[in-house]
Amino acid sequence: MPAVSGQKRDYYEVLGVQKGVNPQELKSAFRKVALQYHPDRNPGNNEAEEKFKEASEAYEVLSDPERRARYDRFGHSGGGAEGFGGFQNVNINDIFGDIFGEIFGGARGGRGRGSMGRGADLRYNLEISFEEAAFGCRPKVPIPRPKKCETCTGSGSKSGAAPKPCGTCGGSGEVRFTQGFFAVSRTCADCNGTGAFIPDPCPKCKGAGKVPSEEVLEVAIPAGVDNGTRVRLSGMGEPGDRGGPAGDLYVTVIVREHPLFQREDYEVFCEVPISFTQAALGAKLDVPTLDGKVKMTVPPGTQSGKVFRLRGKGIPHLHSQQRGDQHVRVILETPTELSSRQRELLEKFAEESGEETHPQSKSFFAKVKELFG
């Protein structure tokens, strides 16, 4: 229904949501309307500016549980127009900073005049073997890591002179302007938020204060890491601006698959084939583990799929003296090629033992007979 001239529209209608909308859906709806009608995207459009103001007022009320409850009960008369509205040249960044980052260019303030900025964090994917992940390792890896420019000692200036205040932002690192009824802040594009510029940049680093480089680092990977584990090397990231502190290096571990073992948390799993005679008569098997081969006893009458536990043969716990177990699943291997003598012996064995005397077969066929007669 069109709004009557001079009459406020329903706040839910303004944002295009139902009355029972949850806070996250409300925020999403407001973002959509705000991006559509924001004055920066509609310069000189008074109607868009009014719709933006209307949506901002509606969100301010409905995002506050107490004010929303009062509005739901009494409508616009619940707090009066001034109580529910009342935007008077407020800084929209302070109220909706989390929503309007994409409109206002991100940062809510510059770093200040000539300040020393912290260096960026670096990330590196390191591939290691299954055993290295289990027991730890100290690989040496080449890291593309910018280093401080030796020519200007990181200042970015050819003469070593201090940076001068940016003429655009006056050294604050941000520019402020009024758009309609809002005071808006943006990171200064000329100085990139530093608040300063270098009049005589270093010819080697072009004023950046750092140059491309590659450094070989020894990375200590602790025992027990798994896929996706991150190891942090403090201060081994990019050097900071104008002598500022360096960022950190984050090494993400990628573990190669093993041909025999699988891992779940700190437990190791593997499958070992056994012959019919080993399963029937029992045997001592050489079973592979992360520590090498160990003897494992298979008792007589072992069924295919039986799982045996080797305690303490799994993965060491991260930063702990504990260790997981290894689980060995035995799989009965049926021979595919029999000599005439082997076939004769097996047939005689079957004749003498009677297939129906096998416990699992007897139980299975008894159930079949019970179900199907």
N, C-alpha and C positions, 0 to 999 in steps of 0.2 A: 504494500500500500504506500503511495507517495506520501512524503512527510508534508504536513500543513506548514505554510510559511510562518516562520517564527517559532515553530514547535520542534523540540528536540526529538530526534529519531531514537528508537529503542537501541540500546547499546549492543545487544546481541545481533540485531539486524545490521548495525553498522559494520560489525566484524564478520557477518555472514555465518554465525554459528547458532546452535541450539542452546536452550537455557541450561541444560545439564552438562555442558561441555567441560572436559577436564582441563587442568592448568596447561599441560603440554600442548593440547589441541588449540587452546586459546592463544598461546604464544605463537604457534604456527600460523593461525589465521591472521593475527595482528601483523606478523612479519610480511605476509603476502600483501595485505592492504597497504602497509607502510611503504613497502618497496614500490608499489604501483603508483602511489600518490606523493611520494617524497618530493619536496620542492627542488632538490638538486636534479631530479629527473624530469621535472616539469617547470622549468624556469619561466616566470612571468604568467603562470597559469593560476589565477586566484581560486578557481573552483577546486583544482587539485590540492591547493594549500589548505583550503577549508576542510576538505575530506580527510586530509592527513591529520589536521588538528582534531577533527571529530573522532577519528579512529584512535588517536593517542589518548584522548580524554576517556573514551570507552574502555580502553585497555587498562588505564591507570585505575579505574574504579573496579573493573571485573577481576583484575589480577590480585586485588587486596581482598582476602576472605571476608573481613568484617564489613567493608564497604559494599562488597558484592551482595552479602546477605541483606543488608539494609536496602540496597537497590531492588533486589528481587521482591522484597516485601512491600516497599512503598513507591517504587519507580523513581522518577527524577525528583519528586518532592521529598524523598527520604533525607537528603542532605542539602537540598537547594542547588541551584545551578552553580553557585560559587563553591559549595561543598564538594560536588562531584567533579567539577571542572577546575577552573582557576589556573590554567597554565599562563604564567606571566613572565615571558622571556627567560624560561628556565633552560638549563643546559641539557639537551636530550641525551647526551652521552652519559651523564650521571644517572639518569633514570633507566634508560634502555640500552646501556653499553653492550650487554651480551647479545642483543638482537641486531644492533645496527653496525657491527664491526665492518660489514661489507659495504655500507654506505659511507662511513666516515673514514675509511682508509686504515683501519686497524688501531694503531697505537693512540692512546689518549694523552700522550705527552711526549716531548722530545727528551733526549738524554741530557740536554743542557750544553752550554757553550764549551766546545773543545773537550768534552768529557771522555774518559777512557772507557770504551765499550768492551764488554766481555766477548771473547771469541766464540764462534759458532761450534756447536757439538758436531762430532763426526761419527759416522757409523760404518762398520766394516763387517761383511759376512765371512766367517771363517769355517771352512769345511775340515772336519777331523774324522778319524776312524772310530769305529764302535769301541775298540779297546782304549783309545785315547780319551774318549768321553768317560769311560768307566774309571780309569785310573789317573786321569789328569795328564797334562803335558805342558810344555813351554815352547811352542813353535815361534819361530822368527818370521814375521810377516812384513812385507813392504806396504806402508800406509801412505797414500797421497795426502800430505799434510803441509799446507802453506807454512812457511817460517818467516820470522821477523826479517825485514830487509836490513842487511848489514850496512848498506850505503848511507841510509838515513837513520839507522838504529831504531826503526819502527815508527818514527815521527811522521813519515810521509812528506816531509819538507826537505827541499834541496839544501837550503841554508841552515836548517835546524831551527828556524824561527817558529814561534808559537802560532797556531792557527788564529785567524781573525774571525770576529763575529759575523755570522751570516747576515747579509743586508736585507734579506727577504723576511726572516722571522725575528730579527733583532737578537739572535743568540738563544732563543727559547727552544728551538727545535720544532715548533709547531706554529701554525697560522690559525687565527680565529676570525670568524666573520659571522654576521647576523643574517640569517635566512628567514624572512618572515618574522615569526615570533620566537625563533630558536637561535641560541648562540651555539655555533658549531666549531669544533676543533679538528684540524687535520695535521698530519705529519708534513713538515715542510719538504717539498719536493726538491728544492735547490740544494739543501744540505743533508737530505735523507735523515732528518731528525737529530743530527749531531749538534746543530746550533752554530757550526763554524765551517770555514772553508780554508784551504791551503793556497795562498797566492802563488807560491813557487814550488809546485809538486816535484818530488824526487823523480828523476828520469828513469830510474831502474824499476821502481814499483808503481809509477804513475800516481803517487800520492796515497796509495792504499796502505803503505807501511808494512806490507808483507808480499812475498813472492812465492810462486809455485815451487813445490819441493816434494821429495819422496824420502821417507825415513823408515829404516828397518827397526821394528820394535819387537822385543821378546814379550809375548803375552802369556801370563800365567793362567792356565785353564785348570780349575780345581777338579778333583775326582768327583764323579757323580753327575756331571752336567748332562743335559738332554737337549734335544732339538728345541731351538728358540731361546735357550738360556742366554742372558745378556751379561757380559762382563764389562764393568766400568773401569776405565783408566783415567783417573782424575788428572786434569790439566794437560792431557795429551791431545786435545782437539786443536782447532785453529787458534793462533795467537790473537789477542784482543786488539782493538783499534787504539792507536796512539799509546802503546805500552800497556794496555789494559790486560786483565788476566785471561789466560787461555781457556777455551772450552774443554769439554771432556770427550773422550773417545769411547764409544760403545761397540763392543765386539759381540756380534750375534753368532752363536754356535749352530752349525749345521752338521748333523751326524750322518755319515754314510751308512747305508744298509749293510748288514753282515750276511754272508752266505749261509750261516748255520743258526744264528741266534736272533731272536726277537726280544723286544723289551717292553715291559709295562711298569711304569714307575721305576722301582728298584729291583724288580723281579726279571729274571732271564728265562726264556722258554726255548726249547729245542726238541726235535723229533729224532729218534734213533731207530733204524730198522733192525728187527730180529727175525731169526728163522723159526720155522715150525718146531724144530727140535729144541732150540734154545728156550722157546716159550713153554714147551711141554715138560722138558726135563730140568729147566733152570740153567742159569749161566752167570758168569762174571764178565761184564762188558767193559771195554775201554770207552768211556764217555768223554767227549770234548767239553771243556769249561774254559772260562776266561783265564784260569790259572794253569791250563794245560790238561792233559788227560788224567782222569781218575777212574778207579775201579768201582763199578756199581753192580750190586747183586740183584739178579732177576730170579725170583723164586719159581719153583716148578708150578705149572698151571697158569702162568701169567696170560691174561687176555690182551688182545690187540687194543690199543688206546689207553692202557693203564699208565697213570702218571706217577712218577717217583720224584721225591723232593731231595735235592742236595743242599743242605743248609749252609748258609754263608758263602755260597758260590755265585751269588748274584752281583748287583751293582752296589758299590759303596755309596752310602748316603752322603749327600752334599754337606760339607763342613761337619762331619760326624764320624765316629769310629764304627758305627753300625754298618751292616751290609745285608743286602737282600739275599734271596735264595734262587737256586736254579731248579726249574721244573722240566723233567725229562719225560716225554711221552713216547712209549714204545709202540712201533707199528709192525704188525706181523706181515712179513714179506712172503708171498706165495710164489713158489718156483714156477717158472713158465716153460721150462724145457726139462723133461724127465727122461732118463734112460729107461730101457725096458725093465731092467732089474729094479730101479727105483719105483717104477709104476707098479710092478708086481708086489713089492713089499707094502706099498701104500694100500693097494687093494686088499691085501691080506689083513692089514691093520684095521681097515674099515670093516671087513667082514667079522673079525674077531671082537672088535670093540662095540660095534653097533652104533650107527650115527644117532639113534634116538636116545642113547644114554648120555649124550653131552648135555650138561645142565641148561645152557642157554637155549639150545635147540629144543630140548624137551619142554621147557617152559613156553617157548614161542609157539610150537605146534599144538600144545594143549590149549592155548588161547585161541588159536585159529579154529580148532575143532569146536570149542565152546561157542564161538561167534557164528560159524557158518555150518556146523554140523558135519 
